[in-house]
Amino acid sequence: MTRLGVLSLHTSPLAQPGTGDSGGLNVYVRELTSSLAQAGVASTVYTRRWRPGLPAVVEVEPGFTVVHVDGGTERFTKDELPGALELLSGEVLARLLEDRPDALFAHYWLSGVVGHQLKHQLDLPLMTTFHTLALMKGGESEQRARAEREIIGCSDAVLASSSAEAELLREAYEAPADRVEIVPPGVDHAFFSPGDAGAARAALGLADQPVLLFVGRIQPLKGLPVAIRALAALPQPGAVLVVVGGPSGPEGAAELHAAHRLARELGVDDRVRFTDPQPHHLLSTYYRAADVCLVPSRSESFGLVALEAAACGTPVVAADVGGLAAIVDHGRTGFLVDGWDAEEYAARVLQLLVSPELASAVGDRAAERARAYTWSTTAARIRRLCGDMTARAPVSCG
């Protein structure tokens, strides 16, 4: 059995998605690690202890263990975490010397920095997936961009979630083409599948009215103001927008306050329903209850929300950025919008609301397309990559 040391240092697969720094990356690590265990790859996930009282070791299931490492990290936010990486690296190294894996798998650039160090200290192959890249998001620190280049240059495999991310890795970061692998995430179809919209609405206390849905952390990157403006632009005064998520990052609280203020200014505050982050498997009820899911992100390496909505047969109207174009087939499984003009989002939403036949056809095609994405397929690809990496000498820097 292959044994994998998984680094997810800035956020834990056990944390509630939609709060703090927890989001799609947490879902990715949790679901993929579980599927890897079922595929015969035993994984130990090393993550920071983000609050007091957490056990040192959590056995999630056979072949899936979470280890909480210290280093004063409870007081650090993600943006402050670079200053704690040396401490975290030392903690993880001590653990790995006792329980040496066959390879390392780093998630996000902060874990990549530690993974790069550990690779050389232990002479192990390193696989990295960034989830977001500095050049994809824009406005990121030079420290991050420089670190990403160094990590990419010494990784034995770099995973991209979409062809757009792979192209960015090869062209902007000069990643060796033979080390870049496109491995899309999956979706748990046992939870995320088409269902009874009426029953879902009844469970959520929603009336028979047009329902727009926004799921995600409340931060500038995710574009919640676009969704609120799109609701206000709709010529249907009974439509509501359900927002599922909590503030995230240093600007999260201000962004949530601004969202409430914008809704009041536009006269739709009584039609925007803010809902706390939900356990991941319960999101399917929200997707099924919605007529349309809005994903107006400024940047997305893939977009799990769009995939989960599609798996539930809910049409998606999304920004034409990053990996969202890999999920949304424009005009067939949803609509892509070039930019963040709320009027254009509203126009696309209206197309679906005024034509139940179109909405039904789009939703059916979206669910069919989403069936191609499974975590077991993703795990099988990564198991093969682990076998390839461990069969050859690790890549060296330079």
Secondary structure, DSSP 8 states (H G I E B T S, - for coil): -EEEEEE-TTS-TTS-TTSTT-SHHHHHHHHHHHHHHHTTEEEEEEEE--STT--SEEEEETTEEEEEE-SSGGG--GGGGGGGHHHHHHHHHHHHHHS--SEEEEEHHHHHHHHHHHHHHHT--EEEE-SS-HHHH-S--HHHHHHHHHHHHH-SEEEESSHHHHHHHHHTS---GGGEEE------TTTSS---HHHHHHHHT--SS-EEEEES-BSGGG-HHHHHHHHHHSS-TT-EEEEE--B-STTHHHHHHHHHHHHHHTT-GGGEEEE----GGGHHHHHHH-SEEEE--S--SS-HHHHHHHHTT--EEEES-TTHHHH--BTTTEEEESS--HHHHHHHHHHHHH-HHHHHHHHHHHHHHHTT--HHHHHHHHHHHHHHHHTS------
